[in-house]
Amino acid sequence: MSTEARLRVNENGRVVIPASFRKALGINPGDEVVLRIEDDELRITTMKKRIERAQRLVRKYVKPGVSLVDELIADRRREAARDADE
């Protein structure tokens, strides 16, 4: 697959992402995409990929076997108990 394509912007400001690019990026009809300007370039990704990237980043700092959900629930319960005591 080529990693570069030349496209024309139509009168409504639209471009069509070539099928090979959509397939390589895992972009499917109905997917939500995120556009970002970075170093004077337009970058496109899916919300799914952004979430996966964030999860990988967080995993670097969380010990194996630790559930962040369980920790959050425990924190909320402690706060609720503290508020009830006041």
PDB file of N, CA, C and O in Angstrom:
ATOM      1  N   MET A   1       0.837  -1.179   0.000  1.00  0.00           N
ATOM      2  CA  MET A   1       0.000   0.000   0.000  1.00  0.00           C
ATOM      3  C   MET A   1       0.878   1.238   0.000  1.00  0.00           C
ATOM      4  O   MET A   1       1.884   1.303   0.707  1.00  0.00           O
ATOM      5  N   SER A   2       0.495   2.196  -0.783  1.00  0.00           N
ATOM      6  CA  SER A   2       1.189   3.470  -0.797  1.00  0.00           C
ATOM      7  C   SER A   2       0.831   4.235   0.474  1.00  0.00           C
ATOM      8  O   SER A   2      -0.294   4.137   0.965  1.00  0.00           O
ATOM      9  N   THR A   3       1.776   4.986   1.001  1.00  0.00           N
ATOM     10  CA  THR A   3       1.508   5.761   2.211  1.00  0.00           C
ATOM     11  C   THR A   3       1.243   7.227   1.879  1.00  0.00           C
ATOM     12  O   THR A   3       1.220   8.080   2.766  1.00  0.00           O
ATOM     13  N   GLU A   4       1.043   7.506   0.598  1.00  0.00           N
ATOM     14  CA  GLU A   4       0.787   8.876   0.199  1.00  0.00           C
ATOM     15  C   GLU A   4      -0.198   8.882  -0.958  1.00  0.00           C
ATOM     16  O   GLU A   4      -0.151   8.013  -1.829  1.00  0.00           O
ATOM     17  N   ALA A   5      -1.088   9.863  -0.963  1.00  0.00           N
ATOM     18  CA  ALA A   5      -2.057  10.003  -2.051  1.00  0.00           C
ATOM     19  C   ALA A   5      -2.314  11.484  -2.267  1.00  0.00           C
ATOM     20  O   ALA A   5      -2.284  12.272  -1.321  1.00  0.00           O
ATOM     21  N   ARG A   6      -2.564  11.855  -3.497  1.00  0.00           N
ATOM     22  CA  ARG A   6      -2.947  13.230  -3.819  1.00  0.00           C
ATOM     23  C   ARG A   6      -4.439  13.249  -4.057  1.00  0.00           C
ATOM     24  O   ARG A   6      -4.967  12.462  -4.843  1.00  0.00           O
ATOM     25  N   LEU A   7      -5.119  14.159  -3.368  1.00  0.00           N
ATOM     26  CA  LEU A   7      -6.568  14.263  -3.463  1.00  0.00           C
ATOM     27  C   LEU A   7      -6.953  15.697  -3.767  1.00  0.00           C
ATOM     28  O   LEU A   7      -6.195  16.627  -3.493  1.00  0.00           O
ATOM     29  N   ARG A   8      -8.113  15.868  -4.325  1.00  0.00           N
ATOM     30  CA  ARG A   8      -8.656  17.217  -4.530  1.00  0.00           C
ATOM     31  C   ARG A   8      -9.757  17.466  -3.502  1.00  0.00           C
ATOM     32  O   ARG A   8     -10.552  16.578  -3.193  1.00  0.00           O
ATOM     33  N   VAL A   9      -9.787  18.669  -2.987  1.00  0.00           N
ATOM     34  CA  VAL A   9     -10.843  19.091  -2.077  1.00  0.00           C
ATOM     35  C   VAL A   9     -11.995  19.588  -2.943  1.00  0.00           C
ATOM     36  O   VAL A   9     -11.794  20.411  -3.836  1.00  0.00           O
ATOM     37  N   ASN A  10     -13.217  19.082  -2.676  1.00  0.00           N
ATOM     38  CA  ASN A  10     -14.344  19.529  -3.495  1.00  0.00           C
ATOM     39  C   ASN A  10     -14.841  20.890  -3.024  1.00  0.00           C
ATOM     40  O   ASN A  10     -14.301  21.464  -2.079  1.00  0.00           O
ATOM     41  N   GLU A  11     -15.868  21.397  -3.684  1.00  0.00           N
ATOM     42  CA  GLU A  11     -16.365  22.744  -3.384  1.00  0.00           C
ATOM     43  C   GLU A  11     -16.933  22.857  -1.978  1.00  0.00           C
ATOM     44  O   GLU A  11     -17.055  23.965  -1.456  1.00  0.00           O
ATOM     45  N   ASN A  12     -17.282  21.742  -1.353  1.00  0.00           N
ATOM     46  CA  ASN A  12     -17.796  21.759   0.016  1.00  0.00           C
ATOM     47  C   ASN A  12     -16.696  21.533   1.047  1.00  0.00           C
ATOM     48  O   ASN A  12     -16.984  21.416   2.238  1.00  0.00           O
ATOM     49  N   GLY A  13     -15.437  21.470   0.606  1.00  0.00           N
ATOM     50  CA  GLY A  13     -14.323  21.257   1.522  1.00  0.00           C
ATOM     51  C   GLY A  13     -14.112  19.800   1.881  1.00  0.00           C
ATOM     52  O   GLY A  13     -13.419  19.498   2.854  1.00  0.00           O
ATOM     53  N   ARG A  14     -14.696  18.889   1.114  1.00  0.00           N
ATOM     54  CA  ARG A  14     -14.614  17.464   1.432  1.00  0.00           C
ATOM     55  C   ARG A  14     -13.530  16.774   0.624  1.00  0.00           C
ATOM     56  O   ARG A  14     -13.220  17.154  -0.506  1.00  0.00           O
ATOM     57  N   VAL A  15     -12.964  15.744   1.245  1.00  0.00           N
ATOM     58  CA  VAL A  15     -12.057  14.834   0.550  1.00  0.00           C
ATOM     59  C   VAL A  15     -12.520  13.416   0.859  1.00  0.00           C
ATOM     60  O   VAL A  15     -13.143  13.167   1.891  1.00  0.00           O
ATOM     61  N   VAL A  16     -12.215  12.507  -0.029  1.00  0.00           N
ATOM     62  CA  VAL A  16     -12.555  11.101   0.179  1.00  0.00           C
ATOM     63  C   VAL A  16     -11.276  10.377   0.564  1.00  0.00           C
ATOM     64  O   VAL A  16     -10.275  10.440  -0.150  1.00  0.00           O
ATOM     65  N   ILE A  17     -11.318   9.686   1.700  1.00  0.00           N
ATOM     66  CA  ILE A  17     -10.167   8.903   2.139  1.00  0.00           C
ATOM     67  C   ILE A  17     -10.157   7.622   1.305  1.00  0.00           C
ATOM     68  O   ILE A  17     -11.136   6.875   1.318  1.00  0.00           O
ATOM     69  N   PRO A  18      -9.072   7.357   0.581  1.00  0.00           N
ATOM     70  CA  PRO A  18      -9.037   6.154  -0.256  1.00  0.00           C
ATOM     71  C   PRO A  18      -9.271   4.883   0.569  1.00  0.00           C
ATOM     72  O   PRO A  18      -8.885   4.808   1.735  1.00  0.00           O
ATOM     73  N   ALA A  19      -9.903   3.897  -0.050  1.00  0.00           N
ATOM     74  CA  ALA A  19     -10.251   2.645   0.631  1.00  0.00           C
ATOM     75  C   ALA A  19      -9.029   1.981   1.244  1.00  0.00           C
ATOM     76  O   ALA A  19      -9.111   1.449   2.351  1.00  0.00           O
ATOM     77  N   SER A  20      -7.896   2.001   0.549  1.00  0.00           N
ATOM     78  CA  SER A  20      -6.697   1.347   1.096  1.00  0.00           C
ATOM     79  C   SER A  20      -6.231   2.029   2.376  1.00  0.00           C
ATOM     80  O   SER A  20      -5.726   1.366   3.282  1.00  0.00           O
ATOM     81  N   PHE A  21      -6.395   3.349   2.460  1.00  0.00           N
ATOM     82  CA  PHE A  21      -6.024   4.086   3.670  1.00  0.00           C
ATOM     83  C   PHE A  21      -7.004   3.752   4.796  1.00  0.00           C
ATOM     84  O   PHE A  21      -6.596   3.513   5.932  1.00  0.00           O
ATOM     85  N   ARG A  22      -8.307   3.736   4.468  1.00  0.00           N
ATOM     86  CA  ARG A  22      -9.311   3.406   5.486  1.00  0.00           C
ATOM     87  C   ARG A  22      -9.075   2.010   6.035  1.00  0.00           C
ATOM     88  O   ARG A  22      -9.173   1.784   7.241  1.00  0.00           O
ATOM     89  N   LYS A  23      -8.765   1.083   5.157  1.00  0.00           N
ATOM     90  CA  LYS A  23      -8.515  -0.288   5.596  1.00  0.00           C
ATOM     91  C   LYS A  23      -7.280  -0.354   6.493  1.00  0.00           C
ATOM     92  O   LYS A  23      -7.305  -1.009   7.535  1.00  0.00           O
ATOM     93  N   ALA A  24      -6.205   0.319   6.094  1.00  0.00           N
ATOM     94  CA  ALA A  24      -4.966   0.298   6.880  1.00  0.00           C
ATOM     95  C   ALA A  24      -5.161   0.914   8.256  1.00  0.00           C
ATOM     96  O   ALA A  24      -4.534   0.481   9.223  1.00  0.00           O
ATOM     97  N   LEU A  25      -6.025   1.922   8.354  1.00  0.00           N
ATOM     98  CA  LEU A  25      -6.266   2.604   9.626  1.00  0.00           C
ATOM     99  C   LEU A  25      -7.430   2.002  10.402  1.00  0.00           C
ATOM    100  O   LEU A  25      -7.702   2.413  11.531  1.00  0.00           O
ATOM    101  N   GLY A  26      -8.114   1.039   9.814  1.00  0.00           N
ATOM    102  CA  GLY A  26      -9.253   0.428  10.504  1.00  0.00           C
ATOM    103  C   GLY A  26     -10.442   1.358  10.593  1.00  0.00           C
ATOM    104  O   GLY A  26     -11.217   1.281  11.546  1.00  0.00           O
ATOM    105  N   ILE A  27     -10.601   2.236   9.615  1.00  0.00           N
ATOM    106  CA  ILE A  27     -11.729   3.175   9.603  1.00  0.00           C
ATOM    107  C   ILE A  27     -12.884   2.523   8.849  1.00  0.00           C
ATOM    108  O   ILE A  27     -12.751   2.151   7.683  1.00  0.00           O
ATOM    109  N   ASN A  28     -14.013   2.393   9.531  1.00  0.00           N
ATOM    110  CA  ASN A  28     -15.205   1.773   8.952  1.00  0.00           C
ATOM    111  C   ASN A  28     -16.327   2.795   8.861  1.00  0.00           C
ATOM    112  O   ASN A  28     -16.316   3.797   9.576  1.00  0.00           O
ATOM    113  N   PRO A  29     -17.302   2.546   7.980  1.00  0.00           N
ATOM    114  CA  PRO A  29     -18.444   3.473   7.891  1.00  0.00           C
ATOM    115  C   PRO A  29     -19.082   3.675   9.265  1.00  0.00           C
ATOM    116  O   PRO A  29     -19.335   2.717   9.995  1.00  0.00           O
ATOM    117  N   GLY A  30     -19.332   4.928   9.596  1.00  0.00           N
ATOM    118  CA  GLY A  30     -19.951   5.257  10.882  1.00  0.00           C
ATOM    119  C   GLY A  30     -18.969   5.502  12.006  1.00  0.00           C
ATOM    120  O   GLY A  30     -19.357   5.991  13.066  1.00  0.00           O
ATOM    121  N   ASP A  31     -17.681   5.168  11.795  1.00  0.00           N
ATOM    122  CA  ASP A  31     -16.681   5.413  12.836  1.00  0.00           C
ATOM    123  C   ASP A  31     -16.499   6.908  13.061  1.00  0.00           C
ATOM    124  O   ASP A  31     -16.604   7.711  12.134  1.00  0.00           O
ATOM    125  N   GLU A  32     -16.225   7.260  14.312  1.00  0.00           N
ATOM    126  CA  GLU A  32     -15.916   8.639  14.646  1.00  0.00           C
ATOM    127  C   GLU A  32     -14.413   8.837  14.476  1.00  0.00           C
ATOM    128  O   GLU A  32     -13.614   8.062  15.000  1.00  0.00           O
ATOM    129  N   VAL A  33     -14.037   9.877  13.743  1.00  0.00           N
ATOM    130  CA  VAL A  33     -12.626  10.156  13.545  1.00  0.00           C
ATOM    131  C   VAL A  33     -12.261  11.481  14.208  1.00  0.00           C
ATOM    132  O   VAL A  33     -13.114  12.334  14.452  1.00  0.00           O
ATOM    133  N   VAL A  34     -10.982  11.624  14.486  1.00  0.00           N
ATOM    134  CA  VAL A  34     -10.461  12.836  15.108  1.00  0.00           C
ATOM    135  C   VAL A  34      -9.444  13.438  14.147  1.00  0.00           C
ATOM    136  O   VAL A  34      -8.533  12.752  13.684  1.00  0.00           O
ATOM    137  N   LEU A  35      -9.605  14.723  13.854  1.00  0.00           N
ATOM    138  CA  LEU A  35      -8.650  15.442  13.027  1.00  0.00           C
ATOM    139  C   LEU A  35      -7.824  16.344  13.926  1.00  0.00           C
ATOM    140  O   LEU A  35      -8.346  16.958  14.856  1.00  0.00           O
ATOM    141  N   ARG A  36      -6.528  16.418  13.640  1.00  0.00           N
ATOM    142  CA  ARG A  36      -5.645  17.245  14.450  1.00  0.00           C
ATOM    143  C   ARG A  36      -4.615  17.884  13.532  1.00  0.00           C
ATOM    144  O   ARG A  36      -4.093  17.233  12.627  1.00  0.00           O
ATOM    145  N   ILE A  37      -4.328  19.144  13.763  1.00  0.00           N
ATOM    146  CA  ILE A  37      -3.256  19.812  13.034  1.00  0.00           C
ATOM    147  C   ILE A  37      -1.998  19.679  13.869  1.00  0.00           C
ATOM    148  O   ILE A  37      -1.967  20.078  15.033  1.00  0.00           O
ATOM    149  N   GLU A  38      -0.965  19.118  13.270  1.00  0.00           N
ATOM    150  CA  GLU A  38       0.303  18.905  13.959  1.00  0.00           C
ATOM    151  C   GLU A  38       1.427  19.243  12.994  1.00  0.00           C
ATOM    152  O   GLU A  38       1.523  18.663  11.912  1.00  0.00           O
ATOM    153  N   ASP A  39       2.274  20.180  13.388  1.00  0.00           N
ATOM    154  CA  ASP A  39       3.395  20.599  12.536  1.00  0.00           C
ATOM    155  C   ASP A  39       2.918  20.955  11.128  1.00  0.00           C
ATOM    156  O   ASP A  39       3.505  20.520  10.137  1.00  0.00           O
ATOM    157  N   ASP A  40       1.861  21.739  11.049  1.00  0.00           N
ATOM    158  CA  ASP A  40       1.296  22.192   9.772  1.00  0.00           C
ATOM    159  C   ASP A  40       0.805  21.050   8.892  1.00  0.00           C
ATOM    160  O   ASP A  40       0.743  21.192   7.671  1.00  0.00           O
ATOM    161  N   GLU A  41       0.457  19.928   9.496  1.00  0.00           N
ATOM    162  CA  GLU A  41      -0.102  18.800   8.763  1.00  0.00           C
ATOM    163  C   GLU A  41      -1.409  18.374   9.410  1.00  0.00           C
ATOM    164  O   GLU A  41      -1.595  18.523  10.617  1.00  0.00           O
ATOM    165  N   LEU A  42      -2.302  17.848   8.604  1.00  0.00           N
ATOM    166  CA  LEU A  42      -3.567  17.332   9.110  1.00  0.00           C
ATOM    167  C   LEU A  42      -3.396  15.852   9.383  1.00  0.00           C
ATOM    168  O   LEU A  42      -3.010  15.086   8.501  1.00  0.00           O
ATOM    169  N   ARG A  43      -3.687  15.456  10.614  1.00  0.00           N
ATOM    170  CA  ARG A  43      -3.583  14.043  11.011  1.00  0.00           C
ATOM    171  C   ARG A  43      -4.979  13.541  11.322  1.00  0.00           C
ATOM    172  O   ARG A  43      -5.800  14.275  11.873  1.00  0.00           O
ATOM    173  N   ILE A  44      -5.251  12.295  10.973  1.00  0.00           N
ATOM    174  CA  ILE A  44      -6.562  11.709  11.202  1.00  0.00           C
ATOM    175  C   ILE A  44      -6.386  10.357  11.895  1.00  0.00           C
ATOM    176  O   ILE A  44      -5.512   9.564  11.542  1.00  0.00           O
ATOM    177  N   THR A  45      -7.222  10.127  12.866  1.00  0.00           N
ATOM    178  CA  THR A  45      -7.231   8.845  13.569  1.00  0.00           C
ATOM    179  C   THR A  45      -8.657   8.572  14.021  1.00  0.00           C
ATOM    180  O   THR A  45      -9.526   9.437  13.915  1.00  0.00           O
ATOM    181  N   THR A  46      -8.889   7.379  14.520  1.00  0.00           N
ATOM    182  CA  THR A  46     -10.230   7.057  15.020  1.00  0.00           C
ATOM    183  C   THR A  46     -10.253   7.225  16.536  1.00  0.00           C
ATOM    184  O   THR A  46      -9.213   7.192  17.193  1.00  0.00           O
ATOM    185  N   MET A  47     -11.439   7.402  17.072  1.00  0.00           N
ATOM    186  CA  MET A  47     -11.580   7.473  18.528  1.00  0.00           C
ATOM    187  C   MET A  47     -11.108   6.166  19.147  1.00  0.00           C
ATOM    188  O   MET A  47     -10.485   6.166  20.208  1.00  0.00           O
ATOM    189  N   LYS A  48     -11.406   5.054  18.485  1.00  0.00           N
ATOM    190  CA  LYS A  48     -10.998   3.746  18.994  1.00  0.00           C
ATOM    191  C   LYS A  48      -9.480   3.686  19.150  1.00  0.00           C
ATOM    192  O   LYS A  48      -8.980   3.219  20.173  1.00  0.00           O
ATOM    193  N   LYS A  49      -8.751   4.152  18.150  1.00  0.00           N
ATOM    194  CA  LYS A  49      -7.287   4.145  18.219  1.00  0.00           C
ATOM    195  C   LYS A  49      -6.780   5.091  19.311  1.00  0.00           C
ATOM    196  O   LYS A  49      -5.800   4.780  19.989  1.00  0.00           O
ATOM    197  N   ARG A  50      -7.432   6.233  19.485  1.00  0.00           N
ATOM    198  CA  ARG A  50      -7.010   7.172  20.533  1.00  0.00           C
ATOM    199  C   ARG A  50      -7.214   6.570  21.915  1.00  0.00           C
ATOM    200  O   ARG A  50      -6.372   6.732  22.798  1.00  0.00           O
ATOM    201  N   ILE A  51      -8.337   5.872  22.102  1.00  0.00           N
ATOM    202  CA  ILE A  51      -8.608   5.220  23.387  1.00  0.00           C
ATOM    203  C   ILE A  51      -7.580   4.125  23.638  1.00  0.00           C
ATOM    204  O   ILE A  51      -7.059   4.003  24.746  1.00  0.00           O
ATOM    205  N   GLU A  52      -7.283   3.322  22.603  1.00  0.00           N
ATOM    206  CA  GLU A  52      -6.277   2.264  22.747  1.00  0.00           C
ATOM    207  C   GLU A  52      -4.916   2.848  23.119  1.00  0.00           C
ATOM    208  O   GLU A  52      -4.206   2.291  23.956  1.00  0.00           O
ATOM    209  N   ARG A  53      -4.555   3.961  22.502  1.00  0.00           N
ATOM    210  CA  ARG A  53      -3.276   4.624  22.806  1.00  0.00           C
ATOM    211  C   ARG A  53      -3.255   5.112  24.252  1.00  0.00           C
ATOM    212  O   ARG A  53      -2.250   4.959  24.945  1.00  0.00           O
ATOM    213  N   ALA A  54      -4.351   5.691  24.702  1.00  0.00           N
ATOM    214  CA  ALA A  54      -4.434   6.166  26.089  1.00  0.00           C
ATOM    215  C   ALA A  54      -4.345   5.004  27.069  1.00  0.00           C
ATOM    216  O   ALA A  54      -3.689   5.107  28.106  1.00  0.00           O
ATOM    217  N   GLN A  55      -5.008   3.896  26.737  1.00  0.00           N
ATOM    218  CA  GLN A  55      -4.952   2.719  27.613  1.00  0.00           C
ATOM    219  C   GLN A  55      -3.526   2.169  27.708  1.00  0.00           C
ATOM    220  O   GLN A  55      -3.082   1.787  28.791  1.00  0.00           O
ATOM    221  N   ARG A  56      -2.807   2.126  26.579  1.00  0.00           N
ATOM    222  CA  ARG A  56      -1.410   1.666  26.612  1.00  0.00           C
ATOM    223  C   ARG A  56      -0.563   2.576  27.483  1.00  0.00           C
ATOM    224  O   ARG A  56       0.285   2.102  28.239  1.00  0.00           O
ATOM    225  N   LEU A  57      -0.786   3.872  27.383  1.00  0.00           N
ATOM    226  CA  LEU A  57      -0.031   4.837  28.179  1.00  0.00           C
ATOM    227  C   LEU A  57      -0.297   4.628  29.670  1.00  0.00           C
ATOM    228  O   LEU A  57       0.637   4.621  30.471  1.00  0.00           O
ATOM    229  N   VAL A  58      -1.551   4.461  30.037  1.00  0.00           N
ATOM    230  CA  VAL A  58      -1.910   4.268  31.443  1.00  0.00           C
ATOM    231  C   VAL A  58      -1.329   2.959  31.972  1.00  0.00           C
ATOM    232  O   VAL A  58      -0.851   2.903  33.104  1.00  0.00           O
ATOM    233  N   ARG A  59      -1.371   1.911  31.156  1.00  0.00           N
ATOM    234  CA  ARG A  59      -0.855   0.600  31.593  1.00  0.00           C
ATOM    235  C   ARG A  59       0.608   0.659  32.015  1.00  0.00           C
ATOM    236  O   ARG A  59       1.043  -0.130  32.853  1.00  0.00           O
ATOM    237  N   LYS A  60       1.363   1.579  31.446  1.00  0.00           N
ATOM    238  CA  LYS A  60       2.782   1.720  31.820  1.00  0.00           C
ATOM    239  C   LYS A  60       2.933   2.062  33.300  1.00  0.00           C
ATOM    240  O   LYS A  60       3.950   1.736  33.911  1.00  0.00           O
ATOM    241  N   TYR A  61       1.932   2.713  33.875  1.00  0.00           N
ATOM    242  CA  TYR A  61       2.030   3.225  35.232  1.00  0.00           C
ATOM    243  C   TYR A  61       1.177   2.464  36.238  1.00  0.00           C
ATOM    244  O   TYR A  61       1.139   2.826  37.414  1.00  0.00           O
ATOM    245  N   VAL A  62       0.493   1.416  35.793  1.00  0.00           N
ATOM    246  CA  VAL A  62      -0.380   0.638  36.673  1.00  0.00           C
ATOM    247  C   VAL A  62       0.213  -0.760  36.815  1.00  0.00           C
ATOM    248  O   VAL A  62       0.525  -1.424  35.827  1.00  0.00           O
ATOM    249  N   LYS A  63       0.360  -1.189  38.068  1.00  0.00           N
ATOM    250  CA  LYS A  63       0.924  -2.513  38.319  1.00  0.00           C
ATOM    251  C   LYS A  63      -0.027  -3.596  37.817  1.00  0.00           C
ATOM    252  O   LYS A  63      -1.245  -3.433  37.884  1.00  0.00           O
ATOM    253  N   PRO A  64       0.530  -4.708  37.312  1.00  0.00           N
ATOM    254  CA  PRO A  64      -0.330  -5.813  36.866  1.00  0.00           C
ATOM    255  C   PRO A  64      -1.242  -6.285  38.003  1.00  0.00           C
ATOM    256  O   PRO A  64      -0.820  -6.365  39.156  1.00  0.00           O
ATOM    257  N   GLY A  65      -2.472  -6.590  37.669  1.00  0.00           N
ATOM    258  CA  GLY A  65      -3.427  -7.077  38.657  1.00  0.00           C
ATOM    259  C   GLY A  65      -4.182  -5.977  39.381  1.00  0.00           C
ATOM    260  O   GLY A  65      -5.113  -6.264  40.133  1.00  0.00           O
ATOM    261  N   VAL A  66      -3.799  -4.720  39.170  1.00  0.00           N
ATOM    262  CA  VAL A  66      -4.476  -3.598  39.823  1.00  0.00           C
ATOM    263  C   VAL A  66      -5.648  -3.167  38.951  1.00  0.00           C
ATOM    264  O   VAL A  66      -5.493  -2.953  37.749  1.00  0.00           O
ATOM    265  N   SER A  67      -6.806  -3.042  39.558  1.00  0.00           N
ATOM    266  CA  SER A  67      -7.998  -2.582  38.851  1.00  0.00           C
ATOM    267  C   SER A  67      -8.240  -1.118  39.204  1.00  0.00           C
ATOM    268  O   SER A  67      -8.551  -0.788  40.349  1.00  0.00           O
ATOM    269  N   LEU A  68      -8.096  -0.254  38.218  1.00  0.00           N
ATOM    270  CA  LEU A  68      -8.349   1.166  38.463  1.00  0.00           C
ATOM    271  C   LEU A  68      -9.811   1.415  38.798  1.00  0.00           C
ATOM    272  O   LEU A  68     -10.129   2.335  39.551  1.00  0.00           O
ATOM    273  N   VAL A  69     -10.691   0.609  38.248  1.00  0.00           N
ATOM    274  CA  VAL A  69     -12.122   0.738  38.553  1.00  0.00           C
ATOM    275  C   VAL A  69     -12.367   0.435  40.024  1.00  0.00           C
ATOM    276  O   VAL A  69     -13.061   1.181  40.714  1.00  0.00           O
ATOM    277  N   ASP A  70     -11.788  -0.677  40.500  1.00  0.00           N
ATOM    278  CA  ASP A  70     -11.957  -1.033  41.911  1.00  0.00           C
ATOM    279  C   ASP A  70     -11.378   0.049  42.826  1.00  0.00           C
ATOM    280  O   ASP A  70     -11.967   0.377  43.856  1.00  0.00           O
ATOM    281  N   GLU A  71     -10.227   0.599  42.446  1.00  0.00           N
ATOM    282  CA  GLU A  71      -9.621   1.668  43.258  1.00  0.00           C
ATOM    283  C   GLU A  71     -10.508   2.903  43.279  1.00  0.00           C
ATOM    284  O   GLU A  71     -10.663   3.537  44.323  1.00  0.00           O
ATOM    285  N   LEU A  72     -11.095   3.253  42.131  1.00  0.00           N
ATOM    286  CA  LEU A  72     -11.981   4.410  42.073  1.00  0.00           C
ATOM    287  C   LEU A  72     -13.223   4.195  42.945  1.00  0.00           C
ATOM    288  O   LEU A  72     -13.632   5.089  43.686  1.00  0.00           O
ATOM    289  N   ILE A  73     -13.811   3.015  42.850  1.00  0.00           N
ATOM    290  CA  ILE A  73     -14.994   2.714  43.666  1.00  0.00           C
ATOM    291  C   ILE A  73     -14.651   2.776  45.153  1.00  0.00           C
ATOM    292  O   ILE A  73     -15.421   3.326  45.941  1.00  0.00           O
ATOM    293  N   ALA A  74     -13.506   2.221  45.544  1.00  0.00           N
ATOM    294  CA  ALA A  74     -13.085   2.261  46.948  1.00  0.00           C
ATOM    295  C   ALA A  74     -12.881   3.698  47.407  1.00  0.00           C
ATOM    296  O   ALA A  74     -13.282   4.060  48.513  1.00  0.00           O
ATOM    297  N   ASP A  75     -12.258   4.522  46.559  1.00  0.00           N
ATOM    298  CA  ASP A  75     -12.071   5.941  46.893  1.00  0.00           C
ATOM    299  C   ASP A  75     -13.404   6.634  47.097  1.00  0.00           C
ATOM    300  O   ASP A  75     -13.572   7.386  48.058  1.00  0.00           O
ATOM    301  N   ARG A  76     -14.355   6.390  46.206  1.00  0.00           N
ATOM    302  CA  ARG A  76     -15.673   7.025  46.312  1.00  0.00           C
ATOM    303  C   ARG A  76     -16.387   6.593  47.592  1.00  0.00           C
ATOM    304  O   ARG A  76     -17.040   7.399  48.255  1.00  0.00           O
ATOM    305  N   ARG A  77     -16.254   5.327  47.925  1.00  0.00           N
ATOM    306  CA  ARG A  77     -16.900   4.841  49.158  1.00  0.00           C
ATOM    307  C   ARG A  77     -16.278   5.482  50.385  1.00  0.00           C
ATOM    308  O   ARG A  77     -16.992   5.849  51.318  1.00  0.00           O
ATOM    309  N   ARG A  78     -14.951   5.622  50.400  1.00  0.00           N
ATOM    310  CA  ARG A  78     -14.286   6.293  51.531  1.00  0.00           C
ATOM    311  C   ARG A  78     -14.744   7.744  51.643  1.00  0.00           C
ATOM    312  O   ARG A  78     -15.001   8.238  52.741  1.00  0.00           O
ATOM    313  N   GLU A  79     -14.844   8.420  50.508  1.00  0.00           N
ATOM    314  CA  GLU A  79     -15.311   9.810  50.523  1.00  0.00           C
ATOM    315  C   GLU A  79     -16.744   9.902  51.020  1.00  0.00           C
ATOM    316  O   GLU A  79     -17.074  10.790  51.806  1.00  0.00           O
ATOM    317  N   ALA A  80     -17.602   8.986  50.564  1.00  0.00           N
ATOM    318  CA  ALA A  80     -19.001   8.998  50.991  1.00  0.00           C
ATOM    319  C   ALA A  80     -19.098   8.734  52.484  1.00  0.00           C
ATOM    320  O   ALA A  80     -19.899   9.367  53.172  1.00  0.00           O
ATOM    321  N   ALA A  81     -18.284   7.798  53.000  1.00  0.00           N
ATOM    322  CA  ALA A  81     -18.300   7.487  54.419  1.00  0.00           C
ATOM    323  C   ALA A  81     -17.805   8.689  55.226  1.00  0.00           C
ATOM    324  O   ALA A  81     -18.352   8.993  56.286  1.00  0.00           O
ATOM    325  N   ARG A  82     -16.776   9.368  54.728  1.00  0.00           N
ATOM    326  CA  ARG A  82     -16.239  10.544  55.402  1.00  0.00           C
ATOM    327  C   ARG A  82     -17.271  11.666  55.416  1.00  0.00           C
ATOM    328  O   ARG A  82     -17.427  12.356  56.423  1.00  0.00           O
ATOM    329  N   ASP A  83     -17.981  11.852  54.291  1.00  0.00           N
ATOM    330  CA  ASP A  83     -19.016  12.875  54.220  1.00  0.00           C
ATOM    331  C   ASP A  83     -20.171  12.562  55.173  1.00  0.00           C
ATOM    332  O   ASP A  83     -20.742  13.471  55.776  1.00  0.00           O
ATOM    333  N   ALA A  84     -20.512  11.293  55.308  1.00  0.00           N
ATOM    334  CA  ALA A  84     -21.598  10.886  56.206  1.00  0.00           C
ATOM    335  C   ALA A  84     -21.222  11.133  57.659  1.00  0.00           C
ATOM    336  O   ALA A  84     -22.097  11.418  58.477  1.00  0.00           O
ATOM    337  N   ASP A  85     -19.934  11.029  58.001  1.00  0.00           N
ATOM    338  CA  ASP A  85     -19.468  11.235  59.367  1.00  0.00           C
ATOM    339  C   ASP A  85     -19.447  12.720  59.733  1.00  0.00           C
ATOM    340  O   ASP A  85     -19.439  13.060  60.916  1.00  0.00           O
ATOM    341  N   GLU A  86     -19.437  13.585  58.761  1.00  0.00           N
ATOM    342  CA  GLU A  86     -19.317  15.032  59.048  1.00  0.00           C
ATOM    343  C   GLU A  86     -20.606  15.658  59.422  1.00  0.00           C
ATOM    344  O   GLU A  86     -20.655  16.859  59.688  1.00  0.00           O
TER     345      GLU A  86
END
